[in-house]
């Protein structure tokens, strides 16, 4: 909590907040559950692969 306070004092109120705090009202997108596979957690070939580019 102290680290969050330091970041918020440096970068402004609300710069850092707990996960999911107030995000539902602010987001402009929504999850498309109807596009999800019925086996989305049981078949590894259907799990999306994401990697970061450095």
C-alpha positions in Angstrom: 0.0 0.0 0.0 2.9 2.3 0.7 4.3 1.8 -2.8 0.9 2.7 -4.3 0.8 5.9 -2.2 4.2 6.9 -3.4 3.3 6.3 -7.0 0.0 8.2 -6.6 1.7 11.1 -4.9 4.3 11.3 -7.7 2.1 10.7 -10.7 -1.3 12.0 -9.5 -4.3 10.6 -7.7 -5.6 7.4 -9.3 -2.5 6.6 -11.3 -2.2 3.3 -9.4 -5.2 1.5 -8.0 -6.1 -2.1 -7.0 -6.9 -4.4 -9.8 -10.5 -4.0 -11.1 -11.2 -0.9 -9.1 -13.5 1.2 -11.2 -12.6 -0.4 -14.5 -16.0 -1.8 -15.4 -17.5 1.7 -15.8 -14.5 3.1 -17.7 -13.9 0.4 -20.3 -15.3 0.9 -23.8 -15.0 -2.8 -24.7 -16.7 -6.0 -23.4 -15.8 -9.6 -23.5 -17.5 -11.6 -26.3 -18.3 -14.8 -24.5 -20.3 -16.1 -27.4 -17.0 -16.2 -29.4 -15.3 -18.4 -26.8 -14.7 -22.1 -27.5 -16.7 -24.5 -25.3 -13.4 -26.1 -24.4 -11.5 -22.9 -23.7 -9.6 -24.3 -20.7 -9.3 -28.0 -21.6 -7.7 -28.0 -25.1 -4.2 -26.5 -25.2 -4.4 -26.0 -29.0 -7.3 -23.6 -28.4 -5.6 -21.5 -25.8 -4.4 -18.2 -27.3 -0.6 -17.7 -27.3 0.6 -14.2 -26.4 4.1 -12.9 -26.3 5.7 -9.5 -25.7 7.8 -7.8 -28.2 10.8 -6.0 -26.8 
